[in-house]
Amino acid sequence: MSLSSVMLIASDGLLQNQGLAISGNLTIAINSYTSTAAVGDYLDILSSAFANIGAGNDQISTNTFSSIQTLAANTLPAITNAVPAAYASTLVIGNNTTGFSGLVSTQANLILGNGDISKFTQTYGIVQSYIVQNNQYINTVKNSEILAPTFSNMDALTTGGLAEINTNLPVFGSDLSQLGIAWSLKNLEYFGYPWVLLSQLILSAGLLPELNTRLTLNGITETQINSILQDNAAVSAELDSIIFRVMQEVTGDLLQQVLLLLDVTTANITTMADLLNPVKTLPNSYLSLTALLPTGTEVTPTDSVLANVYVSANSVNSNFLKLFEEDTVYQDLALVIPQDQALANRTIASSLGQIKNVLSLKLPALAAAVSATQTNAGLTDITALTTPVPANVSSSLNSLLAIGSGPNGTLTLFDFMGATAGVPYTAEFTAAADTINTLQEANALYTLTDDVNGVYVVMQDTLDGDYTDIATFAVTIPPGLPGSGSYLDINEAFTVGLLPAAANLIANIVANNASSVTSLNSNFDTMAVQLNAEVNNLTAAQVNFGDLTANNRSSLLSFGTTLHQIGTDVEPAGKSTADFFAAITDDTNTYGQAITASFREGRNIAVLNAAGIGSDTQIPATGA
């Protein structure tokens, strides 16, 4: 694959771990959130608490530290930067002192390779492959609903509709193969018309002199014969009737010449007109010819069942007349050949017309396809199906497949790597910061953040040893302060006094600020749902970060060749691959700008090629 100038620059940067970075907007949003008075103070508490974990009786236990991490997790996690309680079992925070926002940052860095972009490109490759496979199933399950209204049986579906034309495909195929080129599928609309058969003969080998003489003696001029080849639809019923009468008289040696030229080997053809009679042309399969037939005597297209074209030898199912009695093509044909043959031919033509691309086929090709096509004979569970995909199968697949944020629940890169792109985290952290600042300005958080009496201050002072008797390690929190009382040590001060006191104060904030609390909880729930989904999706795609190869040049070079393709991958809008990379491209340096330029170049090439303009942007990869 040829590379362009900007692709070379971009690839050079990728090889040096430059050009891609965690969304700058995400970093700004997290900093804005963690810089709020309440969250900032609490993160300081987490850091000090972690530093105090130990075996000594003046220090806190790991269980107590965990309780500090999860304070308000089930009521107002945004105020302590906690993982929402509903996701604590899946979003394991460990000894993280940076809270939920730290988990998001950690995940973003992990995906981007923690400084090794080749690990990101390896992850990207694995994820893209999984997305393609998974989405193919999601879309197919969804689109299977489209098949339901027209579904008759699985044989019809799996044989391209051939089984709806004849229930005995091997025999039908054999009959068709013996007809050589007698049928003109491109003139399917006029199937069964004598002039079409005559046209087939003339086009294959010219008009036989004796047959020409007979036509002339019956009043058909050379001009009329030419009109058959040049303007098929203009052939009159009167002219076609003459052709049919002549064909009825074509027997013996002349018939054998006709059959030879048309490559017809069907037995018991006694006149040329027999080639217009399905009972004669399909001797072994005409009784198994089928078509969609409205039930009863009324034509009701939505209420149809498969029915045989023939009920017995030379006896066409009379119900088919309801389908075609107003059809001018049938009416004209019935003026030329026997009505039963006209009705059978019109029915067969209608059925054949359901085969995809049938008008471009030659009869031998159709015959070969019919002969080689297999039904589901013997597969009783499959033939018994009344819908293309049973409801229990759709339900099972939908429960097993990974569901994403794209159309129909398809997966996008954001469903695996949203943290790196800052989606939806940037917006949610920004909104949370705004709400917390508003509460702070309204003095609604003073019981937490007040410089003298706030519970966060008391927690920090306790961790700093301000209330500890250095001789006994006992802790005494003065009266009037949250959690006041005497405790054996810091650990007890938190478990018995400070954490319950803080929980009560936060509960009061929740009760008195319903609208703001609802907004904050929505922010954190939205992010927790997303982060949880990303972790699960990466696991489902079998991404094991520990197994990725460090500094994998092959992965980087391969990724570099796809930059144009990435740039053109713009669907679905707002969730496309191009949108994802736009969020993580580092445009503060030449390499990142070259990546963005490569994306734009890819789109430009597509636009120019579509217009027929072309471009010389790509440098040849062949030797000079």
Buried (B, 14 or more C-beta within 10 A) or exposed (E): EEBBBBBBBBBBBBBEBBBBBBBBBBBBBBEBBBEBBBBBBBBBBBBBBBEBBEEEEBBBBEEBBBBBBBBBBEBBBBBBBBBBBBBBEEBEBEEBBBBBBBBBBBBBBBBBBEEBBBBBBBBBBBBBEBBEEBBEBBBEBBEBEEEEEEBBBBBBBBBBBBBBBBBBBBBBBBBBBBBBBBBBBEBBBBBBBBBBBBBBBBEEEEBBEEBBEBBEEEEBEEEBBEBBEEEBEEBEBEBBBBBBBBBBEBBEEBBEBBBEBBBBEBEEBEBBBBBBBBBBBBBBBBBBBBBBBBEEEEBEEEEBEBBBBBEEEBEBBEBBBBBBEEBEBBBBBBEBBBEBBBBBBBBBBBBBBBBEEBBEBEBBEBBBBBBEBEBBEEEEEBEEBEBBBEEEBBEEBBEEBBBBBBBEBBBBBBBBBBBBBBBBBBBBBBBBBBBBBEBBEEEBBBBBBBEEEBBBBBBBBBBEBEBBEEEEBBBEBEEEBBBBBEBBBBBBBBBBBBBEBBBEBBEEBBEEBEEBBEBBBBBBBBBBBBBBBBBBBBEBBEBEEEEBEEEBEEBBBEBBBBBBBBBBBBBEEEBBBBBBBBBBBBBEEBBBBBBBBBBBBBBBBBEEEEEEEEEEBBEEEEEE
